[in-house]
Amino acid sequence: MPERPTTGEHRDRDDAALVDELRRLDGGRYGQYRGLGGRWRFPGHVLEVARVQADPYAPPSRLVVTVPAEVAELPRDLWDTPVRARALAGYLVRQVGRRLPEHGFRLDVGGQEVLDRSSCRVEDGRVVLRLGMDLPGRGRVIDGRAAERMLCRELPAAVSAGARWAALDQEEARAFVDSVEDTDALRRALPELGLVAFVADGAVLPRRSGVDDRPLPGGGVPFESPESLRVAVDLPHRGRVTGMGVPEGVTLVVGGGFHGKSTLLRALEKGVYDHVPGDGRELVVSRPDTVKIRAEDGRRVTRVDVSPFVAHLPTGADTTDFSTDNASGSTSQGPRPSWRRWRRAPGCCWWTRTPPRPT
């Protein structure tokens, strides 16, 4: 019995073989792209075609690019901790992404936040990139020449320029990693300082719009902390920084319209994430378990149990004092209950229920 031919999914081939294969497929049926599955070795990286799309209108094909540690040559001190490895990966994926063509490739480079993404990982010095690609076609006919240009020229050029230490702006890369580590260190210091959030002096909080998280063009008014809430924190790379520390307990933000209340709250809401240098909120941090709770516009909250959000509530505290229900349980008719207050002991923070305004 003749030997069954080995499929591309079980063979390692070189870049020259990929060029020959794409030229051979040019003009063929789109389904023949399936033969690209497997690993292709390039001089500076390994390309794995993990999944091939069935037709031009299907979800993009999945590619995995691995740059070996001896090729990337990334300094060990930039990835020797999980935080620094995440920051370095965030920098590298942005460098590769900015060098890829706008159309054809789909690489998740992220936004203003520096997150642990599967699109780029630094593992023991090697760089692993995961991205999508729309394999080119003329209708349902393979465009082999375009695929050759994308896979054999454009992608290798972007990887070579964005994932090798020798080709990078090394000072910028170090500053990126150090900035993220400072943010993480500041967030970790909050519980010891008795704070739930911190906004550094000089932070720029305004955004371009409600749907664009980038800084406001031209900057904005730098943040200046009130003297009563100003604290100082020592960070690994920036040294001592000052800013507003939001203490544990209940804090009210008050002011007139367009005075920055919502801008500040949105910055604190995003403070659970690290931000890229130049964002303006690099040193605006909140505890990792911070959550935002908002009532729907036009609806009132009729019964609130605040115990999950306030530390050290007195045993048996009557949180129903915050209800707007009357004695019969109805919220539509009848007089409102008299307002009461209780104190969180020991301390000076009073929870009060404001009496209704006269009509």
C-alpha atoms as a printed R data frame, in Angstrom:
    type eleno elety resid chain resno       x      y      z
1   ATOM     1    CA   MET     A     1   0.000  0.000  0.000
2   ATOM     2    CA   PRO     A     2   1.457  3.370 -0.944
3   ATOM     3    CA   GLU     A     3   2.433  5.658  1.952
4   ATOM     4    CA   ARG     A     4  -0.177  8.263  2.827
5   ATOM     5    CA   PRO     A     5   1.148 11.768  2.103
6   ATOM     6    CA   THR     A     6   1.987 13.834  5.133
7   ATOM     7    CA   THR     A     7  -0.220 16.885  5.582
8   ATOM     8    CA   GLY     A     8   1.129 20.341  6.335
9   ATOM     9    CA   GLU     A     9  -0.098 20.057  9.908
10  ATOM    10    CA   HIS     A    10   2.604 17.475 10.691
11  ATOM    11    CA   ARG     A    11   5.594 18.868  8.806
12  ATOM    12    CA   ASP     A    12   8.151 21.594  9.525
13  ATOM    13    CA   ARG     A    13   9.074 23.489  6.380
14  ATOM    14    CA   ASP     A    14  11.183 26.556  5.672
15  ATOM    15    CA   ASP     A    15  10.263 29.958  4.289
16  ATOM    16    CA   ALA     A    16  11.400 29.080  0.765
17  ATOM    17    CA   ALA     A    17   8.944 26.195  0.738
18  ATOM    18    CA   LEU     A    18   6.175 28.572  1.824
19  ATOM    19    CA   VAL     A    19   6.942 30.875 -1.100
20  ATOM    20    CA   ASP     A    20   6.804 27.951 -3.535
21  ATOM    21    CA   GLU     A    21   3.545 26.687 -2.003
22  ATOM    22    CA   LEU     A    22   1.813 30.077 -2.251
23  ATOM    23    CA   ARG     A    23   2.874 30.531 -5.855
24  ATOM    24    CA   ARG     A    24   1.591 27.064 -6.666
25  ATOM    25    CA   LEU     A    25  -1.756 27.808 -5.019
26  ATOM    26    CA   ASP     A    26  -2.228 31.125 -6.835
27  ATOM    27    CA   GLY     A    27  -5.506 31.004 -8.759
28  ATOM    28    CA   GLY     A    28  -6.688 27.807 -7.094
29  ATOM    29    CA   ARG     A    29  -9.817 27.157 -5.076
30  ATOM    30    CA   TYR     A    30  -9.865 28.965 -1.734
31  ATOM    31    CA   GLY     A    31 -10.196 25.728  0.211
32  ATOM    32    CA   GLN     A    32  -6.692 24.716 -0.908
33  ATOM    33    CA   TYR     A    33  -5.307 27.198  1.636
34  ATOM    34    CA   ARG     A    34  -5.756 24.368  4.146
35  ATOM    35    CA   GLY     A    35  -2.432 22.975  2.987
36  ATOM    36    CA   LEU     A    36  -0.672 25.870  4.739
37  ATOM    37    CA   GLY     A    37  -1.396 24.385  8.162
38  ATOM    38    CA   GLY     A    38   1.717 23.582 10.164
39  ATOM    39    CA   ARG     A    39   5.040 25.227 11.031
40  ATOM    40    CA   TRP     A    40   7.231 27.296  8.715
41  ATOM    41    CA   ARG     A    41  10.739 28.207  9.801
42  ATOM    42    CA   PHE     A    42  12.036 31.666  8.930
43  ATOM    43    CA   PRO     A    43  15.571 32.938  9.657
44  ATOM    44    CA   GLY     A    44  14.462 34.897 12.743
45  ATOM    45    CA   HIS     A    45  11.208 33.258 13.829
46  ATOM    46    CA   VAL     A    46   8.855 30.317 13.457
47  ATOM    47    CA   LEU     A    47   5.446 30.816 11.875
48  ATOM    48    CA   GLU     A    48   2.698 28.365 12.802
49  ATOM    49    CA   VAL     A    49  -0.552 28.413 10.862
50  ATOM    50    CA   ALA     A    50  -2.796 27.096 13.628
51  ATOM    51    CA   ARG     A    51  -6.131 27.363 11.809
52  ATOM    52    CA   VAL     A    52  -7.054 28.168  8.221
53  ATOM    53    CA   GLN     A    53 -10.330 29.887  7.441
54  ATOM    54    CA   ALA     A    54 -12.760 27.973  5.237
55  ATOM    55    CA   ASP     A    55 -13.598 30.836  2.870
56  ATOM    56    CA   PRO     A    56 -12.864 34.570  2.465
57  ATOM    57    CA   TYR     A    57 -15.901 35.536  4.545
58  ATOM    58    CA   ALA     A    58 -15.155 33.256  7.510
59  ATOM    59    CA   PRO     A    59 -13.370 34.399 10.688
60  ATOM    60    CA   PRO     A    60  -9.670 35.089 10.033
61  ATOM    61    CA   SER     A    61  -7.006 32.413 10.063
62  ATOM    62    CA   ARG     A    62  -4.983 32.074 13.262
63  ATOM    63    CA   LEU     A    63  -1.218 32.491 13.258
64  ATOM    64    CA   VAL     A    64   1.370 31.992 16.001
65  ATOM    65    CA   VAL     A    65   4.785 33.631 15.620
66  ATOM    66    CA   THR     A    66   7.579 32.569 17.975
67  ATOM    67    CA   VAL     A    67  10.843 34.508 18.217
68  ATOM    68    CA   PRO     A    68  13.459 32.397 20.057
69  ATOM    69    CA   ALA     A    69  15.228 33.909 23.051
70  ATOM    70    CA   GLU     A    70  18.599 33.854 21.275
71  ATOM    71    CA   VAL     A    71  17.124 35.963 18.475
72  ATOM    72    CA   ALA     A    72  15.048 38.356 20.593
73  ATOM    73    CA   GLU     A    73  17.983 38.931 23.015
74  ATOM    74    CA   LEU     A    74  15.755 40.621 25.578
75  ATOM    75    CA   PRO     A    75  17.593 41.582 28.793
76  ATOM    76    CA   ARG     A    76  16.618 39.277 31.612
77  ATOM    77    CA   ASP     A    77  15.896 42.108 34.042
78  ATOM    78    CA   LEU     A    78  13.033 43.227 31.794
79  ATOM    79    CA   TRP     A    79  11.080 39.976 32.123
80  ATOM    80    CA   ASP     A    80  12.306 38.391 35.370
81  ATOM    81    CA   THR     A    81   9.046 39.129 37.246
82  ATOM    82    CA   PRO     A    82   5.443 38.635 36.083
83  ATOM    83    CA   VAL     A    83   4.758 42.384 36.213
84  ATOM    84    CA   ARG     A    84   7.794 43.303 34.131
85  ATOM    85    CA   ALA     A    85   7.153 40.465 31.670
86  ATOM    86    CA   ARG     A    86   3.595 41.711 31.182
87  ATOM    87    CA   ALA     A    87   4.827 45.264 30.671
88  ATOM    88    CA   LEU     A    88   7.501 44.182 28.190
89  ATOM    89    CA   ALA     A    89   4.971 42.125 26.241
90  ATOM    90    CA   GLY     A    90   2.671 45.160 26.153
91  ATOM    91    CA   TYR     A    91   5.476 47.250 24.695
92  ATOM    92    CA   LEU     A    92   6.525 44.659 22.107
93  ATOM    93    CA   VAL     A    93   3.010 43.972 20.803
94  ATOM    94    CA   ARG     A    94   2.513 47.695 20.228
95  ATOM    95    CA   GLN     A    95   5.801 47.907 18.337
96  ATOM    96    CA   VAL     A    96   4.911 44.972 16.097
97  ATOM    97    CA   GLY     A    97   1.354 46.207 15.591
98  ATOM    98    CA   ARG     A    98   2.396 49.672 14.441
99  ATOM    99    CA   ARG     A    99   4.578 48.095 11.748
100 ATOM   100    CA   LEU     A   100   1.938 45.764 10.338
101 ATOM   101    CA   PRO     A   101  -0.250 46.961  7.437
102 ATOM   102    CA   GLU     A   102  -3.604 48.396  8.428
103 ATOM   103    CA   HIS     A   103  -5.503 45.746  6.466
104 ATOM   104    CA   GLY     A   104  -5.090 41.991  6.430
105 ATOM   105    CA   PHE     A   105  -3.622 41.340  9.877
106 ATOM   106    CA   ARG     A   106  -5.503 41.440 13.161
107 ATOM   107    CA   LEU     A   107  -3.222 41.847 16.158
108 ATOM   108    CA   ASP     A   108  -4.712 42.864 19.504
109 ATOM   109    CA   VAL     A   109  -2.342 45.597 20.658
110 ATOM   110    CA   GLY     A   110  -4.726 46.918 23.314
111 ATOM   111    CA   GLY     A   111  -5.597 50.480 24.195
112 ATOM   112    CA   GLN     A   112  -4.397 52.707 27.017
113 ATOM   113    CA   GLU     A   113  -4.290 49.822 29.512
114 ATOM   114    CA   VAL     A   114  -1.382 47.406 29.869
115 ATOM   115    CA   LEU     A   115  -3.017 44.012 30.342
116 ATOM   116    CA   ASP     A   116  -1.912 40.398 30.270
117 ATOM   117    CA   ARG     A   117  -2.884 39.537 26.688
118 ATOM   118    CA   SER     A   118  -2.666 36.287 24.782
119 ATOM   119    CA   SER     A   119  -1.686 38.295 21.687
120 ATOM   120    CA   CYS     A   120   1.854 38.656 23.062
121 ATOM   121    CA   ARG     A   121   3.702 36.812 25.800
122 ATOM   122    CA   VAL     A   122   7.327 36.869 26.913
123 ATOM   123    CA   GLU     A   123   8.193 33.377 28.137
124 ATOM   124    CA   ASP     A   124  11.750 32.698 29.342
125 ATOM   125    CA   GLY     A   125  13.082 35.338 26.974
126 ATOM   126    CA   ARG     A   126  11.246 34.209 23.852
127 ATOM   127    CA   VAL     A   127   8.428 36.236 22.307
128 ATOM   128    CA   VAL     A   128   5.163 34.537 21.314
129 ATOM   129    CA   LEU     A   129   2.729 36.513 19.146
130 ATOM   130    CA   ARG     A   130  -0.810 35.357 18.313
131 ATOM   131    CA   LEU     A   131  -2.718 37.139 15.588
132 ATOM   132    CA   GLY     A   132  -5.342 36.727 12.914
133 ATOM   133    CA   MET     A   133  -4.960 37.100  9.170
134 ATOM   134    CA   ASP     A   134  -7.485 37.388  6.376
135 ATOM   135    CA   LEU     A   135  -5.925 35.144  3.734
136 ATOM   136    CA   PRO     A   136  -6.299 37.118  0.479
137 ATOM   137    CA   GLY     A   137  -8.496 35.982 -2.336
138 ATOM   138    CA   ARG     A   138 -10.223 37.212 -5.462
139 ATOM   139    CA   GLY     A   139 -13.698 36.100 -4.540
140 ATOM   140    CA   ARG     A   140 -13.245 32.427 -3.715
141 ATOM   141    CA   VAL     A   141 -10.015 32.162 -5.707
142 ATOM   142    CA   ILE     A   142  -6.638 32.207 -3.935
143 ATOM   143    CA   ASP     A   143  -4.517 35.333 -4.392
144 ATOM   144    CA   GLY     A   144  -1.188 33.626 -3.840
145 ATOM   145    CA   ARG     A   145   0.967 36.643 -4.710
146 ATOM   146    CA   ALA     A   146  -0.734 38.803 -2.098
147 ATOM   147    CA   ALA     A   147  -0.465 36.019  0.488
148 ATOM   148    CA   GLU     A   148   3.237 35.670 -0.291
149 ATOM   149    CA   ARG     A   149   3.763 39.385  0.245
150 ATOM   150    CA   MET     A   150   1.898 39.351  3.565
151 ATOM   151    CA   LEU     A   151   3.337 36.150  5.064
152 ATOM   152    CA   CYS     A   152   6.853 36.237  3.661
153 ATOM   153    CA   ARG     A   153   7.672 39.949  3.616
154 ATOM   154    CA   GLU     A   154   5.343 42.170  5.633
155 ATOM   155    CA   LEU     A   155   4.944 39.938  8.685
156 ATOM   156    CA   PRO     A   156   8.670 39.032  8.984
157 ATOM   157    CA   ALA     A   157   9.640 42.697  8.636
158 ATOM   158    CA   ALA     A   158   7.249 43.747 11.427
159 ATOM   159    CA   VAL     A   159   8.427 40.946 13.732
160 ATOM   160    CA   SER     A   160  12.089 41.668 13.071
161 ATOM   161    CA   ALA     A   161  11.687 45.392 13.802
162 ATOM   162    CA   GLY     A   162   9.320 45.075 16.753
163 ATOM   163    CA   ALA     A   163  10.369 41.947 18.665
164 ATOM   164    CA   ARG     A   164  14.181 42.076 18.667
165 ATOM   165    CA   TRP     A   165  16.033 44.061 21.307
166 ATOM   166    CA   ALA     A   166  18.673 45.288 18.853
167 ATOM   167    CA   ALA     A   167  16.008 46.930 16.655
168 ATOM   168    CA   LEU     A   168  14.064 48.640 19.462
169 ATOM   169    CA   ASP     A   169  14.369 52.011 21.141
170 ATOM   170    CA   GLN     A   170  15.921 50.500 24.241
171 ATOM   171    CA   GLU     A   171  15.544 53.547 26.496
172 ATOM   172    CA   GLU     A   172  11.866 53.800 25.594
173 ATOM   173    CA   ALA     A   173  11.368 50.094 26.271
174 ATOM   174    CA   ARG     A   174  12.953 50.348 29.722
175 ATOM   175    CA   ALA     A   175  10.948 53.455 30.567
176 ATOM   176    CA   PHE     A   176   7.741 51.618 29.579
177 ATOM   177    CA   VAL     A   177   8.514 48.625 31.790
178 ATOM   178    CA   ASP     A   178   9.654 50.796 34.730
179 ATOM   179    CA   SER     A   179   6.497 52.911 34.526
180 ATOM   180    CA   VAL     A   180   4.228 49.863 34.735
181 ATOM   181    CA   GLU     A   181   6.222 48.475 37.652
182 ATOM   182    CA   ASP     A   182   5.867 51.792 39.502
183 ATOM   183    CA   THR     A   183   2.106 51.712 38.972
184 ATOM   184    CA   ASP     A   184   1.889 48.170 40.280
185 ATOM   185    CA   ALA     A   185   4.029 49.014 43.312
186 ATOM   186    CA   LEU     A   186   1.843 52.041 44.094
187 ATOM   187    CA   ARG     A   187  -1.317 49.932 43.929
188 ATOM   188    CA   ARG     A   188   0.185 47.303 46.230
189 ATOM   189    CA   ALA     A   189   1.067 50.005 48.763
190 ATOM   190    CA   LEU     A   190  -2.499 51.290 49.149
191 ATOM   191    CA   PRO     A   191  -3.682 48.869 51.883
192 ATOM   192    CA   GLU     A   192  -0.670 49.610 54.098
193 ATOM   193    CA   LEU     A   193  -1.355 53.333 53.769
194 ATOM   194    CA   GLY     A   194  -5.044 52.905 54.607
195 ATOM   195    CA   LEU     A   195  -6.043 54.149 51.172
196 ATOM   196    CA   VAL     A   196  -8.432 52.842 48.543
197 ATOM   197    CA   ALA     A   197  -7.121 55.039 45.705
198 ATOM   198    CA   PHE     A   198  -4.388 57.516 44.835
199 ATOM   199    CA   VAL     A   199  -4.201 60.330 42.261
200 ATOM   200    CA   ALA     A   200  -0.725 61.748 41.711
201 ATOM   201    CA   ASP     A   201  -0.041 65.459 41.481
202 ATOM   202    CA   GLY     A   202   0.380 66.395 37.844
203 ATOM   203    CA   ALA     A   203  -1.866 63.627 36.528
204 ATOM   204    CA   VAL     A   204  -3.905 64.524 33.445
205 ATOM   205    CA   LEU     A   205  -7.388 63.025 33.741
206 ATOM   206    CA   PRO     A   206  -9.564 64.415 30.883
207 ATOM   207    CA   ARG     A   207 -10.195 62.066 27.946
208 ATOM   208    CA   ARG     A   208 -11.007 62.861 24.319
209 ATOM   209    CA   SER     A   209 -14.593 61.684 24.663
210 ATOM   210    CA   GLY     A   210 -16.787 59.178 26.425
211 ATOM   211    CA   VAL     A   211 -15.858 56.531 23.846
212 ATOM   212    CA   ASP     A   212 -12.220 57.521 23.262
213 ATOM   213    CA   ASP     A   213  -9.966 56.779 26.225
214 ATOM   214    CA   ARG     A   214  -6.940 58.590 24.837
215 ATOM   215    CA   PRO     A   215  -5.745 61.832 26.498
216 ATOM   216    CA   LEU     A   216  -7.425 65.076 25.571
217 ATOM   217    CA   PRO     A   217  -5.532 66.749 22.681
218 ATOM   218    CA   GLY     A   218  -3.409 69.539 24.031
219 ATOM   219    CA   GLY     A   219  -3.544 68.076 27.505
220 ATOM   220    CA   GLY     A   220  -5.664 69.483 30.296
221 ATOM   221    CA   VAL     A   221  -5.351 71.066 33.709
222 ATOM   222    CA   PRO     A   222  -2.905 68.910 35.718
223 ATOM   223    CA   PHE     A   223  -4.356 67.478 38.900
224 ATOM   224    CA   GLU     A   224  -3.390 69.102 42.187
225 ATOM   225    CA   SER     A   225  -4.242 67.345 45.417
226 ATOM   226    CA   PRO     A   226  -5.877 69.196 48.315
227 ATOM   227    CA   GLU     A   227  -3.553 69.733 51.235
228 ATOM   228    CA   SER     A   228  -5.823 67.812 53.619
229 ATOM   229    CA   LEU     A   229  -5.566 64.604 51.544
230 ATOM   230    CA   ARG     A   230  -2.006 64.901 50.263
231 ATOM   231    CA   VAL     A   231   0.274 61.940 50.922
232 ATOM   232    CA   ALA     A   232   3.730 60.918 49.714
233 ATOM   233    CA   VAL     A   233   4.744 57.486 48.435
234 ATOM   234    CA   ASP     A   234   8.169 56.111 47.479
235 ATOM   235    CA   LEU     A   235   8.271 54.148 44.214
236 ATOM   236    CA   PRO     A   236  11.026 51.881 42.811
237 ATOM   237    CA   HIS     A   237  11.936 54.074 39.820
238 ATOM   238    CA   ARG     A   238  10.267 57.492 40.180
239 ATOM   239    CA   GLY     A   239  11.254 57.901 43.796
240 ATOM   240    CA   ARG     A   240   8.964 59.961 46.016
241 ATOM   241    CA   VAL     A   241   5.680 61.125 44.510
242 ATOM   242    CA   THR     A   242   2.887 63.116 46.111
243 ATOM   243    CA   GLY     A   243  -0.810 63.099 45.402
244 ATOM   244    CA   MET     A   244  -4.297 62.741 46.801
245 ATOM   245    CA   GLY     A   245  -4.906 59.645 48.859
246 ATOM   246    CA   VAL     A   246  -8.541 58.552 49.091
247 ATOM   247    CA   PRO     A   247  -8.881 57.060 52.605
248 ATOM   248    CA   GLU     A   248 -10.896 54.035 53.601
249 ATOM   249    CA   GLY     A   249 -14.464 54.844 54.527
250 ATOM   250    CA   VAL     A   250 -16.959 57.141 52.839
251 ATOM   251    CA   THR     A   251 -15.749 59.998 50.658
252 ATOM   252    CA   LEU     A   252 -18.044 62.483 48.932
253 ATOM   253    CA   VAL     A   253 -17.069 64.291 45.728
254 ATOM   254    CA   VAL     A   254 -19.059 67.511 45.425
255 ATOM   255    CA   GLY     A   255 -18.974 70.528 43.153
256 ATOM   256    CA   GLY     A   256 -20.756 72.410 40.419
257 ATOM   257    CA   GLY     A   257 -21.427 71.262 36.898
258 ATOM   258    CA   PHE     A   258 -18.415 70.699 34.629
259 ATOM   259    CA   HIS     A   259 -16.004 70.908 37.551
260 ATOM   260    CA   GLY     A   260 -14.451 67.472 36.966
261 ATOM   261    CA   LYS     A   261 -16.357 65.225 39.355
262 ATOM   262    CA   SER     A   262 -17.170 62.579 36.749
263 ATOM   263    CA   THR     A   263 -13.705 62.897 35.216
264 ATOM   264    CA   LEU     A   264 -12.126 62.102 38.566
265 ATOM   265    CA   LEU     A   265 -14.489 59.192 39.233
266 ATOM   266    CA   ARG     A   266 -13.838 57.702 35.797
267 ATOM   267    CA   ALA     A   267 -10.102 57.905 36.399
268 ATOM   268    CA   LEU     A   268 -10.491 56.106 39.736
269 ATOM   269    CA   GLU     A   269 -12.714 53.532 38.040
270 ATOM   270    CA   LYS     A   270  -9.901 52.755 35.560
271 ATOM   271    CA   GLY     A   271  -7.293 52.834 38.320
272 ATOM   272    CA   VAL     A   272  -7.458 49.054 38.665
273 ATOM   273    CA   TYR     A   273  -5.475 48.892 35.389
274 ATOM   274    CA   ASP     A   274  -1.932 49.946 34.556
275 ATOM   275    CA   HIS     A   275  -1.645 52.573 31.810
276 ATOM   276    CA   VAL     A   276   0.896 53.242 29.082
277 ATOM   277    CA   PRO     A   277   3.408 56.063 29.613
278 ATOM   278    CA   GLY     A   278   2.030 59.349 28.337
279 ATOM   279    CA   ASP     A   279  -1.566 58.447 29.164
280 ATOM   280    CA   GLY     A   280  -1.651 60.936 32.044
281 ATOM   281    CA   ARG     A   281  -3.084 58.387 34.483
282 ATOM   282    CA   GLU     A   282   0.040 56.292 35.030
283 ATOM   283    CA   LEU     A   283  -0.050 57.058 38.754
284 ATOM   284    CA   VAL     A   284  -3.823 57.055 39.216
285 ATOM   285    CA   VAL     A   285  -4.499 53.762 40.952
286 ATOM   286    CA   SER     A   286  -7.258 51.990 42.861
287 ATOM   287    CA   ARG     A   287  -7.301 48.762 44.787
288 ATOM   288    CA   PRO     A   288  -7.702 45.699 42.545
289 ATOM   289    CA   ASP     A   289 -11.150 44.870 43.980
290 ATOM   290    CA   THR     A   290 -12.582 48.328 43.268
291 ATOM   291    CA   VAL     A   291 -16.001 48.250 41.569
292 ATOM   292    CA   LYS     A   292 -18.303 50.903 40.161
293 ATOM   293    CA   ILE     A   293 -21.987 50.886 41.096
294 ATOM   294    CA   ARG     A   294 -24.405 53.205 39.368
295 ATOM   295    CA   ALA     A   295 -28.163 53.498 39.471
296 ATOM   296    CA   GLU     A   296 -29.944 53.730 36.166
297 ATOM   297    CA   ASP     A   297 -30.837 57.299 35.258
298 ATOM   298    CA   GLY     A   298 -34.356 58.172 36.344
299 ATOM   299    CA   ARG     A   299 -34.663 55.329 38.832
300 ATOM   300    CA   ARG     A   300 -34.230 55.542 42.570
301 ATOM   301    CA   VAL     A   301 -32.793 52.856 44.798
302 ATOM   302    CA   THR     A   302 -35.480 51.934 47.319
303 ATOM   303    CA   ARG     A   303 -33.474 49.675 49.586
304 ATOM   304    CA   VAL     A   304 -29.721 49.543 49.955
305 ATOM   305    CA   ASP     A   305 -27.556 47.260 52.035
306 ATOM   306    CA   VAL     A   306 -24.228 49.062 52.308
307 ATOM   307    CA   SER     A   307 -22.572 46.457 54.535
308 ATOM   308    CA   PRO     A   308 -20.519 44.868 51.714
309 ATOM   309    CA   PHE     A   309 -18.930 48.233 50.966
310 ATOM   310    CA   VAL     A   310 -18.247 49.632 54.454
311 ATOM   311    CA   ALA     A   311 -15.637 48.099 56.726
312 ATOM   312    CA   HIS     A   312 -16.297 47.384 60.392
313 ATOM   313    CA   LEU     A   313 -20.043 47.947 60.464
314 ATOM   314    CA   PRO     A   314 -21.390 47.693 64.007
315 ATOM   315    CA   THR     A   315 -23.028 44.382 64.732
316 ATOM   316    CA   GLY     A   316 -26.751 44.509 64.008
317 ATOM   317    CA   ALA     A   317 -26.568 47.872 62.230
318 ATOM   318    CA   ASP     A   318 -29.921 48.765 60.702
319 ATOM   319    CA   THR     A   319 -29.085 49.454 57.072
320 ATOM   320    CA   THR     A   320 -32.781 49.687 56.223
321 ATOM   321    CA   ASP     A   321 -32.606 53.271 57.449
322 ATOM   322    CA   PHE     A   322 -31.483 54.010 53.883
323 ATOM   323    CA   SER     A   323 -34.802 52.784 52.478
324 ATOM   324    CA   THR     A   324 -37.411 55.116 51.037
325 ATOM   325    CA   ASP     A   325 -40.185 52.638 51.874
326 ATOM   326    CA   ASN     A   326 -42.882 53.684 54.308
327 ATOM   327    CA   ALA     A   327 -44.150 51.516 57.123
328 ATOM   328    CA   SER     A   328 -46.512 49.598 54.854
329 ATOM   329    CA   GLY     A   329 -43.773 48.798 52.362
330 ATOM   330    CA   SER     A   330 -45.218 51.011 49.640
331 ATOM   331    CA   THR     A   331 -43.065 53.540 47.821
332 ATOM   332    CA   SER     A   332 -45.812 55.330 45.949
333 ATOM   333    CA   GLN     A   333 -48.128 56.680 48.665
334 ATOM   334    CA   GLY     A   334 -48.012 57.695 52.293
335 ATOM   335    CA   PRO     A   335 -45.579 59.758 54.355
336 ATOM   336    CA   ARG     A   336 -41.889 58.940 54.347
337 ATOM   337    CA   PRO     A   337 -40.398 57.668 57.582
338 ATOM   338    CA   SER     A   338 -38.623 60.085 59.847
339 ATOM   339    CA   TRP     A   339 -34.957 60.343 59.073
340 ATOM   340    CA   ARG     A   340 -32.492 58.777 61.458
341 ATOM   341    CA   ARG     A   341 -28.786 58.393 61.754
342 ATOM   342    CA   TRP     A   342 -26.322 55.991 63.266
343 ATOM   343    CA   ARG     A   343 -22.609 56.221 63.897
344 ATOM   344    CA   ARG     A   344 -19.925 53.775 62.887
345 ATOM   345    CA   ALA     A   345 -18.143 53.204 66.199
346 ATOM   346    CA   PRO     A   346 -15.484 54.064 67.069
347 ATOM   347    CA   GLY     A   347 -14.946 57.022 64.768
348 ATOM   348    CA   CYS     A   348 -16.423 60.203 63.454
349 ATOM   349    CA   CYS     A   349 -18.127 59.082 60.277
350 ATOM   350    CA   TRP     A   350 -21.895 59.477 60.445
351 ATOM   351    CA   TRP     A   351 -24.350 57.871 58.064
352 ATOM   352    CA   THR     A   352 -27.382 60.153 57.746
353 ATOM   353    CA   ARG     A   353 -30.649 60.029 55.924
354 ATOM   354    CA   THR     A   354 -31.560 63.426 54.524
355 ATOM   355    CA   PRO     A   355 -35.163 64.548 55.194
356 ATOM   356    CA   PRO     A   356 -37.284 65.211 52.095
357 ATOM   357    CA   ARG     A   357 -37.499 68.745 50.825
358 ATOM   358    CA   PRO     A   358 -40.808 70.492 51.478
359 ATOM   359    CA   THR     A   359 -43.125 70.541 48.476
